[in-house]
Amino acid sequence: MVPEPQVDLAGLQREFERTLLGGERKFTRIQVSERAGISIQRAERMWHALGFATVPDDEVAFTDDDVEALRLVAALEDDGFIEAEMESSLARKLGQTQSRLASWQSAMFLDFLAGSKLSADESIEVAGLLLPAMERLQTYVWRRHLAAAAGRAVAGSDELARGVRAVGFADIVSYTRLTRRLTEAELGELIEKFEGMAADVVALNGGRVIKSMGDEVLFVTDTAAQGAAVALALQDAVTADENLPELRIGLAYGTILIRLGDVYGEVVNLAARLTTECKPGRVLADRELATALDGHSSYAVHRLRRVAVRGYRHLVPYAIQRA
């Protein structure tokens, strides 16, 4: 009986890694900082901000692309495009965004490999073909979003330029109970469906998803009416799909800080507090958003009793419905 050939797993891993990283690991962290022309402290700060763990001084862990990436980030500050204190924030946001994307893509690729029955060499070949396609697609999507964001900034009114927005939180009801009842696969499918539905509804009604957090979606719109339209459309979509759980949605309207793609400020806090007070299937708004909708032909606003929530002892919620 002829023995089966032994698979060189270490060699395959190195080849697969070389394909993903675009080259061989050949530098230590000190060598990388020297070649990038920056201090080791600055290189480590950026490396950590990007979301990567510290490696020992003598470990050969970096490629030519790592050197080039550090040079690019450093050049943005050195050339005056970003301030020194923004360097780590920029790297952190890039790292967080790309980490989530990479986790999803790697899981998708592994599922594909599991069902394709490809050999190890064939898998590496597929990865080499897939990477450039994904890079081009990601660049295309990023440029389109960048163009849209720039267009809003240039064409916006003074009010929009100051960061006046409607902010909304859509939260899955009884999510903790669902995590106990569903399998991991079922929970993953539910979250994927919820996030996909929310992204579609928000975009169709003129809003933008800021971030998804599993059981919750944070979105913004330029006007109070768009915020109400998004919230009510989300509730309609959930009602129409028996496989999606009920939602609580809180809305608030006012000036927010928009920084590196995220939003901050009292308006964001108000929307979050209103979400916790909201009954399943309903939409609650703050006074500012209710006032902005006053007289609008498409929406009915009903003042409710004051509530005491963390940070707000006399919060007045308003129920939003279609007229």
Residue frames relative to the residue before (quaternion, step in Angstrom):
aa qw qx qy qz dx dy dz
M 1.0000 0.0000 0.0000 0.0000 0.00 0.00 0.00
V 0.3518 -0.7517 0.5216 0.1977 3.57 -0.73 1.09
P 0.4050 -0.7225 0.4983 0.2563 3.61 -0.68 1.02
E 0.5113 -0.6336 0.4818 0.3239 3.55 -1.12 0.70
P 0.5350 -0.6337 0.4457 0.3370 3.59 -0.99 0.77
Q 0.4566 -0.6841 0.5008 0.2697 3.56 -1.03 0.82
V 0.3511 -0.7334 0.5465 0.2003 3.55 -0.94 0.93
D 0.3288 -0.7341 0.5636 0.1878 3.56 -0.83 1.00
L 0.1942 -0.8316 0.5115 0.0947 3.56 0.17 1.34
A 0.6371 0.5297 -0.3305 0.4520 3.58 0.99 -0.81
G 0.6626 0.5066 -0.3025 0.4613 3.55 0.99 -0.86
L 0.6464 0.5140 -0.3143 0.4681 3.56 1.01 -0.83
Q 0.6393 0.5258 -0.3245 0.4577 3.57 1.02 -0.82
R 0.6469 0.5141 -0.3183 0.4646 3.58 0.98 -0.84
E 0.6646 0.5042 -0.3068 0.4583 3.58 0.96 -0.86
F 0.6480 0.5097 -0.3110 0.4728 3.55 0.98 -0.86
E 0.6552 0.5112 -0.3034 0.4662 3.56 0.97 -0.87
R 0.6327 0.5316 -0.3298 0.4564 3.58 0.98 -0.83
T 0.6357 0.5290 -0.3226 0.4605 3.56 1.05 -0.77
L 0.6976 0.4757 -0.2708 0.4622 3.57 0.92 -0.93
L 0.7440 0.4205 -0.2230 0.4689 3.58 0.89 -0.92
G 0.4531 -0.7162 0.4322 0.3082 3.57 1.23 -0.25
G 0.8136 -0.0017 -0.0153 0.5812 3.59 1.19 0.36
E 0.6596 -0.5134 0.3858 0.3904 3.52 -1.36 0.07
R 0.4497 -0.6025 0.5735 0.3254 3.53 -1.28 0.48
K 0.1388 0.8298 -0.5267 0.1216 3.58 -0.60 1.07
F 0.7166 0.4014 -0.2553 0.5100 3.62 1.24 0.01
T 0.3872 -0.6439 0.5972 0.2808 3.54 -1.27 0.49
R 0.6741 -0.5005 0.3339 0.4285 3.59 -1.22 0.21
I 0.6198 0.5266 -0.3480 0.4663 3.58 1.10 -0.60
Q 0.6541 0.5109 -0.3091 0.4643 3.58 0.98 -0.81
V 0.6206 0.5433 -0.3404 0.4514 3.56 1.05 -0.75
S 0.6816 0.4825 -0.3010 0.4605 3.59 0.84 -0.94
E 0.6315 0.5334 -0.3318 0.4546 3.59 1.03 -0.76
R 0.6999 0.4633 -0.2726 0.4703 3.59 0.90 -0.92
A 0.6613 0.4827 -0.3081 0.4845 3.58 1.15 -0.58
G 0.4292 -0.7336 0.4329 0.3003 3.58 1.27 -0.28
I 0.6150 0.5054 -0.3691 0.4797 3.56 1.11 0.64
S 0.6261 -0.5471 0.3941 0.3917 3.56 -1.26 0.33
I 0.5996 -0.5617 0.4207 0.3848 3.57 -1.18 0.49
Q 0.6182 0.5480 -0.3493 0.4421 3.61 1.06 -0.67
R 0.6737 0.4799 -0.2944 0.4788 3.57 0.96 -0.85
A 0.6307 0.5297 -0.3288 0.4622 3.57 1.02 -0.77
E 0.6618 0.4983 -0.3045 0.4701 3.59 0.95 -0.86
R 0.6307 0.5394 -0.3363 0.4451 3.58 0.99 -0.82
M 0.6790 0.4698 -0.2891 0.4844 3.58 0.94 -0.87
W 0.6302 0.5481 -0.3280 0.4414 3.58 1.02 -0.87
H 0.6723 0.4803 -0.2889 0.4836 3.58 0.94 -0.90
A 0.6427 0.5302 -0.3249 0.4475 3.59 0.98 -0.84
L 0.6497 0.5095 -0.3084 0.4725 3.57 1.11 -0.65
G 0.5695 -0.6469 0.3469 0.3700 3.56 1.30 -0.14
F 0.5508 0.6178 -0.3923 0.4014 3.59 1.22 0.33
A 0.5083 -0.6680 0.4637 0.2835 3.55 -1.13 0.75
T 0.5641 -0.5827 0.4665 0.3530 3.54 -1.26 0.48
V 0.1818 -0.7671 0.6058 0.1069 3.57 -1.05 0.79
P 0.6209 -0.5523 0.3903 0.3964 3.63 -1.11 0.52
D 0.6520 -0.5549 0.3577 0.3729 3.56 -1.20 0.61
D 0.7613 0.3988 -0.2083 0.4668 3.57 0.99 -0.81
E 0.5241 0.6450 -0.4208 0.3637 3.61 1.23 0.06
V 0.3242 -0.7250 0.5788 0.1850 3.55 -0.88 1.02
A 0.1431 0.8464 -0.4856 0.1654 3.55 -0.03 1.30
F 0.7316 0.4531 -0.2160 0.4614 3.60 1.21 -0.28
T 0.3254 -0.7508 0.5549 0.1499 3.51 -1.23 0.66
D 0.7106 -0.4066 0.3399 0.4628 3.55 -1.34 -0.09
D 0.6232 0.5500 -0.3421 0.4383 3.59 1.07 -0.69
D 0.6096 0.5426 -0.3545 0.4563 3.60 1.10 -0.62
V 0.6269 0.5284 -0.3249 0.4713 3.55 1.03 -0.81
E 0.6854 0.4935 -0.2857 0.4528 3.56 0.87 -0.99
A 0.6320 0.5367 -0.3358 0.4470 3.60 1.02 -0.77
L 0.6583 0.4949 -0.3135 0.4728 3.60 0.94 -0.85
R 0.6282 0.5322 -0.3332 0.4595 3.57 1.03 -0.75
L 0.6641 0.5173 -0.3086 0.4428 3.56 0.94 -0.88
V 0.6718 0.4851 -0.3054 0.4692 3.59 0.87 -0.94
A 0.6581 0.5083 -0.3080 0.4623 3.57 0.95 -0.88
A 0.6481 0.5345 -0.3201 0.4380 3.59 1.00 -0.83
L 0.5946 0.5719 -0.3670 0.4298 3.60 1.07 -0.66
E 0.6921 0.4357 -0.2737 0.5063 3.57 1.03 -0.78
D 0.6741 0.5223 -0.3070 0.4227 3.57 0.82 -0.98
D 0.7154 0.4303 -0.2451 0.4930 3.59 1.11 -0.70
G 0.5737 -0.6517 0.3487 0.3531 3.56 1.29 0.16
F 0.4396 0.7006 -0.4650 0.3156 3.61 1.20 0.24
I 0.7782 0.0821 -0.0709 0.6185 3.60 1.10 -0.59
E 0.5041 -0.6407 0.4865 0.3142 3.55 -1.21 0.55
A 0.6759 -0.5255 0.3344 0.3940 3.56 -1.19 0.55
E 0.6926 0.4806 -0.2896 0.4532 3.58 0.92 -0.86
M 0.6421 0.5238 -0.3236 0.4568 3.59 1.25 -0.32
E 0.4829 0.7040 -0.4258 0.2998 3.58 1.20 -0.37
S 0.7080 0.4419 -0.2636 0.4837 3.58 0.82 -0.99
S 0.6263 0.5391 -0.3424 0.4471 3.59 1.03 -0.73
L 0.6383 0.5190 -0.3191 0.4705 3.56 0.99 -0.82
A 0.6721 0.4895 -0.2944 0.4712 3.57 0.89 -0.97
R 0.6467 0.5291 -0.3256 0.4425 3.60 0.97 -0.83
K 0.6708 0.4881 -0.3071 0.4663 3.60 0.89 -0.86
L 0.6351 0.5138 -0.3307 0.4725 3.58 0.98 -0.79
G 0.6671 0.5154 -0.3010 0.4458 3.57 0.92 -0.91
Q 0.6739 0.4973 -0.3024 0.4550 3.58 0.89 -0.91
T 0.6684 0.5028 -0.3034 0.4565 3.57 0.92 -0.90
Q 0.7177 0.4515 -0.2584 0.4628 3.56 0.81 -1.02
S 0.5926 0.5739 -0.3720 0.4256 3.60 1.09 -0.60
R 0.6611 0.4928 -0.3032 0.4776 3.58 0.93 -0.90
L 0.6569 0.5130 -0.3083 0.4586 3.56 0.94 -0.90
A 0.6695 0.5036 -0.3000 0.4563 3.57 0.94 -0.90
S 0.6273 0.5381 -0.3406 0.4483 3.60 1.01 -0.77
W 0.6693 0.4864 -0.2988 0.4755 3.56 0.94 -0.88
Q 0.6800 0.4997 -0.3001 0.4448 3.59 0.88 -0.91
S 0.6523 0.5080 -0.3282 0.4567 3.59 0.96 -0.78
A 0.6373 0.5119 -0.3290 0.4728 3.58 1.02 -0.77
M 0.6410 0.5216 -0.3172 0.4652 3.57 1.00 -0.82
F 0.6676 0.5037 -0.2990 0.4595 3.59 0.96 -0.89
L 0.6541 0.5070 -0.3137 0.4655 3.59 0.99 -0.81
D 0.6210 0.5223 -0.3395 0.4758 3.59 1.06 -0.71
F 0.6385 0.5261 -0.3221 0.4602 3.55 1.02 -0.80
L 0.6668 0.5036 -0.3004 0.4600 3.57 0.92 -0.92
A 0.6421 0.5431 -0.3280 0.4303 3.58 0.99 -0.84
G 0.7450 0.4032 -0.2256 0.4812 3.56 1.04 -0.70
S 0.6549 0.5569 -0.3061 0.4090 3.56 1.23 -0.38
K 0.2730 -0.7928 0.4961 0.2254 3.61 1.24 -0.47
L 0.2969 0.7602 -0.5229 0.2461 3.58 1.05 0.70
S 0.5054 -0.6085 0.5105 0.3372 3.52 -1.23 0.49
A 0.6888 -0.4720 0.3419 0.4312 3.57 -1.30 0.23
D 0.6646 0.4992 -0.3095 0.4618 3.59 0.91 -0.89
E 0.6531 0.5068 -0.3110 0.4688 3.57 1.00 -0.81
S 0.6192 0.5451 -0.3393 0.4521 3.60 1.07 -0.72
I 0.6490 0.5086 -0.3088 0.4741 3.57 1.00 -0.85
E 0.6400 0.5243 -0.3191 0.4623 3.56 1.03 -0.81
V 0.6459 0.5116 -0.3144 0.4715 3.58 0.99 -0.85
A 0.6373 0.5274 -0.3277 0.4565 3.58 0.97 -0.84
G 0.6522 0.5248 -0.3103 0.4505 3.57 0.99 -0.83
L 0.6744 0.4684 -0.2864 0.4936 3.57 1.13 -0.64
L 0.6767 0.5240 -0.2879 0.4298 3.56 1.02 -0.84
L 0.6196 0.5983 -0.3508 0.3675 3.58 0.94 -0.85
P 0.6883 0.4601 -0.3168 0.4629 3.66 0.73 -0.90
A 0.6322 0.5321 -0.3407 0.4484 3.58 1.02 -0.74
M 0.6701 0.4881 -0.2998 0.4721 3.59 0.94 -0.88
E 0.6278 0.5351 -0.3359 0.4546 3.59 1.01 -0.77
R 0.6648 0.4942 -0.3082 0.4678 3.60 0.91 -0.87
L 0.6544 0.5143 -0.3131 0.4574 3.57 0.99 -0.85
Q 0.6607 0.5026 -0.3088 0.4642 3.59 0.94 -0.87
T 0.6422 0.5142 -0.3249 0.4665 3.58 1.00 -0.79
Y 0.6346 0.5317 -0.3255 0.4567 3.57 1.00 -0.85
V 0.6804 0.4855 -0.2964 0.4620 3.61 0.83 -0.99
W 0.6445 0.5236 -0.3211 0.4553 3.57 0.98 -0.86
R 0.6703 0.4960 -0.3084 0.4578 3.60 0.88 -0.86
R 0.6476 0.5097 -0.3294 0.4608 3.59 0.98 -0.77
H 0.6585 0.4843 -0.3111 0.4847 3.59 0.98 -0.80
L 0.6338 0.5291 -0.3323 0.4559 3.58 1.03 -0.76
A 0.6489 0.5118 -0.3130 0.4680 3.57 0.98 -0.83
A 0.6568 0.5073 -0.3122 0.4624 3.58 0.98 -0.83
A 0.6590 0.5051 -0.3064 0.4655 3.58 0.97 -0.87
A 0.6518 0.5058 -0.3143 0.4696 3.58 0.98 -0.85
G 0.6391 0.5341 -0.3250 0.4480 3.56 1.02 -0.79
R 0.6447 0.5125 -0.3210 0.4676 3.57 0.99 -0.80
A 0.6670 0.5132 -0.3038 0.4466 3.56 0.98 -0.88
V 0.6960 0.4755 -0.2750 0.4624 3.58 0.95 -0.89
A 0.7609 0.3956 -0.1988 0.4744 3.56 0.90 -0.96
G 0.5200 0.6849 -0.4033 0.3128 3.60 1.22 -0.30
S 0.5441 -0.5988 0.4791 0.3404 3.52 -1.29 0.44
D 0.6968 -0.4322 0.3391 0.4611 3.57 -1.30 0.04
E 0.6286 0.5433 -0.3418 0.4392 3.57 1.01 -0.81
L 0.6828 0.4733 -0.2948 0.4721 3.58 0.89 -0.91
A 0.6316 0.5464 -0.3399 0.4325 3.59 1.02 -0.75
R 0.6576 0.4999 -0.3143 0.4678 3.59 1.14 -0.56
G 0.5494 -0.6401 0.3879 0.3715 3.57 1.26 -0.07
V 0.3596 0.7061 -0.5282 0.3052 3.60 1.07 0.67
R 0.1245 0.8002 -0.5654 0.1564 3.55 -0.58 1.19
A 0.3893 -0.6145 0.6061 0.3217 3.50 -1.41 0.12
V 0.1393 -0.7888 0.5976 0.0368 3.55 -0.88 1.01
G 0.0178 -0.8234 0.5669 -0.0167 3.56 -0.90 0.90
F 0.1724 -0.7336 0.6468 0.1171 3.53 -1.22 0.67
A 0.0889 -0.7562 0.6462 0.0516 3.57 -0.94 0.95
D 0.0601 -0.8387 0.5385 -0.0556 3.54 -0.47 1.28
I 0.4286 -0.6933 0.5202 0.2551 3.58 -0.92 0.95
V 0.4088 -0.7138 0.5197 0.2310 3.58 -0.87 1.01
S 0.8611 0.0750 -0.0781 0.4967 3.58 -1.10 0.86
Y 0.1451 0.8300 -0.5255 0.1181 3.56 0.98 0.83
T 0.6314 0.5432 -0.3411 0.4358 3.60 0.95 -0.82
R 0.6453 0.5077 -0.3189 0.4735 3.57 1.00 -0.81
L 0.6323 0.5363 -0.3324 0.4496 3.58 1.02 -0.75
T 0.6439 0.5345 -0.3325 0.4350 3.60 0.97 -0.81
R 0.6566 0.4918 -0.3161 0.4765 3.61 1.15 -0.56
R 0.7174 0.4796 -0.2484 0.4400 3.56 1.03 -0.81
L 0.7413 0.4145 -0.2239 0.4781 3.60 0.99 -0.81
T 0.5005 -0.5971 0.5214 0.3481 3.55 -1.24 0.44
E 0.6777 -0.4778 0.3508 0.4352 3.57 -1.27 0.26
A 0.6524 0.5149 -0.3157 0.4578 3.58 0.96 -0.85
E 0.6668 0.4987 -0.2997 0.4658 3.58 0.95 -0.89
L 0.6467 0.5114 -0.3178 0.4682 3.58 1.01 -0.83
G 0.6444 0.5210 -0.3170 0.4613 3.57 0.98 -0.84
E 0.6524 0.5101 -0.3064 0.4694 3.56 1.00 -0.82
L 0.6378 0.5270 -0.3221 0.4601 3.58 1.03 -0.80
I 0.6747 0.4916 -0.2992 0.4622 3.58 0.85 -0.97
E 0.6352 0.5310 -0.3266 0.4560 3.57 0.98 -0.85
K 0.6739 0.4917 -0.2935 0.4669 3.57 0.94 -0.90
F 0.6531 0.5153 -0.3128 0.4584 3.58 0.95 -0.87
E 0.6872 0.4788 -0.2916 0.4621 3.58 0.83 -0.96
G 0.6511 0.5141 -0.3182 0.4588 3.58 1.01 -0.78
M 0.6461 0.5103 -0.3125 0.4739 3.56 0.97 -0.88
A 0.6711 0.5071 -0.3017 0.4489 3.58 0.88 -0.97
A 0.6478 0.5220 -0.3236 0.4507 3.59 0.92 -0.87
D 0.6618 0.5053 -0.3052 0.4621 3.59 0.95 -0.87
V 0.6877 0.4905 -0.2871 0.4517 3.57 0.81 -1.00
V 0.6554 0.5138 -0.3175 0.4534 3.59 0.90 -0.92
A 0.6830 0.4869 -0.2931 0.4588 3.60 0.87 -0.93
L 0.6634 0.5233 -0.3084 0.4369 3.60 0.93 -0.88
N 0.7447 0.3772 -0.2085 0.5097 3.59 1.15 -0.58
G 0.6670 -0.5781 0.2828 0.3755 3.55 1.18 0.60
G 0.5828 0.5871 -0.3807 0.4133 3.59 1.21 0.31
R 0.3145 -0.7182 0.5837 0.2111 3.54 -1.36 -0.10
V 0.3663 -0.6999 0.5656 0.2370 3.57 -0.91 0.89
I 0.2959 -0.7539 0.5622 0.1676 3.58 -0.78 1.03
K 0.7633 -0.2349 0.1527 0.5821 3.57 0.94 -0.85
S 0.2756 -0.7175 0.6161 0.1725 3.51 -1.31 0.53
M 0.1114 -0.8128 0.5714 0.0200 3.56 -0.90 0.95
G 0.7326 -0.4133 0.2287 0.4901 3.54 0.89 0.97
D 0.8344 0.0524 0.0101 0.5485 3.56 0.17 -1.30
E 0.7582 0.3268 -0.1624 0.5404 3.58 1.25 -0.02
V 0.1295 -0.7648 0.6271 0.0710 3.54 -1.14 0.75
L 0.1878 -0.7573 0.6183 0.0948 3.55 -0.97 0.94
F 0.0400 0.8105 -0.5812 0.0607 3.59 -0.74 1.04
V 0.1814 -0.7570 0.6144 0.1287 3.55 -1.31 0.35
T 0.0929 -0.7511 0.6480 0.0857 3.53 -1.31 0.46
D 0.5814 -0.6179 0.4078 0.3375 3.55 -1.21 0.47
T 0.7894 0.2038 -0.1134 0.5678 3.60 1.14 -0.51
A 0.6256 -0.5365 0.4124 0.3882 3.54 -1.29 0.38
A 0.6426 0.5318 -0.3304 0.4418 3.60 0.97 -0.80
Q 0.6402 0.5043 -0.3290 0.4771 3.59 1.01 -0.72
G 0.6210 0.5457 -0.3398 0.4485 3.57 1.04 -0.74
A 0.6618 0.4905 -0.2978 0.4825 3.56 0.97 -0.88
A 0.6367 0.5366 -0.3252 0.4482 3.58 1.02 -0.82
V 0.6482 0.5078 -0.3158 0.4715 3.58 0.94 -0.86
A 0.6822 0.5105 -0.2980 0.4303 3.59 0.78 -1.05
L 0.7052 0.4530 -0.2749 0.4711 3.59 0.82 -0.94
A 0.6299 0.5211 -0.3359 0.4679 3.59 1.08 -0.66
L 0.6081 0.5372 -0.3488 0.4690 3.60 1.09 -0.66
Q 0.6631 0.4918 -0.3064 0.4738 3.58 0.93 -0.86
D 0.6306 0.5265 -0.3340 0.4622 3.60 1.03 -0.74
A 0.6627 0.5170 -0.3092 0.4449 3.58 0.94 -0.89
V 0.6529 0.5019 -0.3074 0.4767 3.58 1.03 -0.78
T 0.6414 0.5260 -0.3217 0.4565 3.58 0.99 -0.83
A 0.6955 0.4891 -0.2683 0.4529 3.57 1.03 -0.80
D 0.7338 0.3565 -0.2115 0.5382 3.60 1.22 -0.34
E 0.3131 -0.7953 0.4924 0.1643 3.58 -0.31 1.24
N 0.6378 0.5383 -0.3292 0.4417 3.60 1.23 -0.29
L 0.6509 0.4755 -0.3193 0.4982 3.59 1.28 -0.08
P 0.4398 -0.7014 0.4916 0.2701 3.61 -0.92 0.87
E 0.6479 -0.5228 0.3841 0.3991 3.55 -1.28 0.32
L 0.2890 -0.7514 0.5737 0.1508 3.54 -1.29 0.52
R 0.2014 -0.6785 0.6818 0.1850 3.48 -1.42 0.39
I 0.0504 -0.8154 0.5767 0.0029 3.60 -0.85 0.90
G 0.0956 -0.7829 0.6142 0.0256 3.55 -0.91 1.02
L 0.1131 -0.7958 0.5945 0.0228 3.57 -0.99 0.92
A 0.0461 0.7660 -0.6412 0.0078 3.54 -1.17 0.64
Y 0.2129 -0.7957 0.5630 0.0675 3.56 -1.16 0.62
G 0.4694 0.6577 -0.4965 0.3170 3.56 -0.93 0.90
T 0.7317 -0.4187 0.3156 0.4356 3.52 -1.34 -0.28
I 0.0381 -0.7934 0.6075 -0.0084 3.55 -0.88 0.99
L 0.4248 -0.6442 0.5650 0.2921 3.52 -1.31 0.33
I 0.1235 -0.7770 0.6154 0.0472 3.56 -0.74 1.10
R 0.1197 0.8142 -0.5467 0.1547 3.55 -0.39 1.25
L 0.8501 -0.1004 0.0247 0.5164 3.55 -0.70 1.17
G 0.7570 -0.4264 0.2046 0.4509 3.52 0.91 0.99
D 0.6755 0.4330 -0.2987 0.5168 3.60 1.24 -0.08
V 0.3127 -0.7468 0.5576 0.1835 3.58 -1.25 0.30
Y 0.0814 -0.7982 0.5966 -0.0179 3.53 -1.08 0.86
G 0.5485 0.6424 -0.4509 0.2884 3.53 -1.31 0.22
E 0.7354 -0.4392 0.2956 0.4230 3.53 -1.36 0.16
V 0.6094 0.5633 -0.3588 0.4273 3.59 1.03 -0.71
V 0.6398 0.5125 -0.3198 0.4751 3.58 1.01 -0.79
N 0.6495 0.5149 -0.3102 0.4656 3.58 0.98 -0.86
L 0.6451 0.5270 -0.3210 0.4507 3.59 0.97 -0.85
A 0.6452 0.5171 -0.3221 0.4610 3.57 0.94 -0.88
A 0.6560 0.5095 -0.3108 0.4621 3.58 0.99 -0.84
R 0.6607 0.5016 -0.3142 0.4617 3.61 0.94 -0.86
L 0.6496 0.5177 -0.3179 0.4571 3.59 0.97 -0.82
T 0.6007 0.5612 -0.3574 0.4432 3.58 1.09 -0.66
T 0.6697 0.4995 -0.3076 0.4555 3.59 0.93 -0.86
E 0.6955 0.4649 -0.2679 0.4778 3.61 1.15 -0.62
C 0.5699 0.6431 -0.3636 0.3598 3.56 1.25 -0.39
K 0.4051 -0.6801 0.5529 0.2603 3.56 -1.12 0.70
P 0.6363 -0.5391 0.3762 0.4037 3.62 -1.11 0.56
G 0.8179 0.2613 -0.2063 0.4693 3.54 -0.99 0.90
R 0.6745 0.4895 -0.2907 0.4701 3.58 1.27 -0.03
V 0.2900 -0.7127 0.6083 0.1946 3.52 -1.41 0.17
L 0.0866 -0.7864 0.6110 0.0266 3.57 -0.80 1.05
A 0.1011 -0.7941 0.5984 0.0337 3.56 -1.10 0.77
D 0.5003 -0.6287 0.4940 0.3322 3.55 -1.27 0.33
R 0.7336 -0.4374 0.2926 0.4300 3.56 -1.33 0.15
E 0.6493 0.5387 -0.3313 0.4225 3.59 0.93 -0.85
L 0.6804 0.4648 -0.3002 0.4806 3.58 0.91 -0.84
A 0.6310 0.5286 -0.3345 0.4588 3.59 1.01 -0.78
T 0.6449 0.5180 -0.3166 0.4643 3.59 0.99 -0.82
A 0.6545 0.5180 -0.3096 0.4554 3.57 1.00 -0.86
L 0.6981 0.4517 -0.2661 0.4877 3.60 1.15 -0.57
D 0.4350 0.7229 -0.4534 0.2875 3.58 1.26 -0.23
G 0.8132 0.2085 -0.1767 0.5138 3.58 -0.72 1.08
H 0.4843 0.6556 -0.4475 0.3678 3.59 1.24 -0.08
S 0.4726 -0.7273 0.4277 0.2544 3.57 -0.77 1.04
S 0.7014 0.4986 -0.2755 0.4284 3.60 1.14 -0.52
Y 0.7895 0.3181 -0.1386 0.5062 3.60 1.16 -0.45
A 0.2188 -0.7367 0.6256 0.1342 3.52 -1.22 0.68
V 0.1547 -0.7987 0.5803 0.0371 3.56 -0.89 1.00
H 0.0493 -0.8050 0.5912 -0.0093 3.60 -0.78 1.03
R 0.3476 -0.7378 0.5425 0.2016 3.56 -0.73 1.08
L 0.1982 -0.7760 0.5919 0.0908 3.55 -1.02 0.91
R 0.6886 -0.4686 0.3433 0.4340 3.57 -1.29 0.04
R 0.5784 -0.5829 0.4444 0.3581 3.52 -1.16 0.61
V 0.1251 -0.7726 0.6182 0.0721 3.52 -1.19 0.65
A 0.3225 -0.7085 0.5911 0.2115 3.53 -1.29 0.44
V 0.0562 0.7796 -0.6184 0.0816 3.56 -0.68 1.15
R 0.7090 -0.4537 0.3151 0.4385 3.53 -1.28 0.28
G 0.8227 0.1930 -0.1798 0.5036 3.56 -0.67 1.15
Y 0.7766 0.2079 -0.1122 0.5840 3.60 1.25 -0.32
R 0.2138 -0.8202 0.5209 0.1009 3.58 -0.27 1.27
H 0.7938 0.2127 -0.0958 0.5616 3.60 1.12 -0.61
L 0.1436 0.8090 -0.5491 0.1526 3.56 0.71 1.08
V 0.1845 -0.7845 0.5859 0.0854 3.58 -0.78 1.06
P 0.1508 -0.8034 0.5701 0.0824 3.62 -0.46 1.14
Y 0.1969 -0.7510 0.6198 0.1146 3.53 -1.26 0.54
A 0.3356 -0.7251 0.5645 0.2073 3.57 -0.91 0.90
I 0.1971 -0.7840 0.5826 0.0843 3.56 -0.89 1.01
Q 0.0666 0.7774 -0.6209 0.0755 3.56 -0.89 1.03
R 0.5683 -0.5454 0.4636 0.4057 3.53 -1.27 0.14
A 0.5234 -0.6388 0.4608 0.3250 3.56 -1.05 0.78
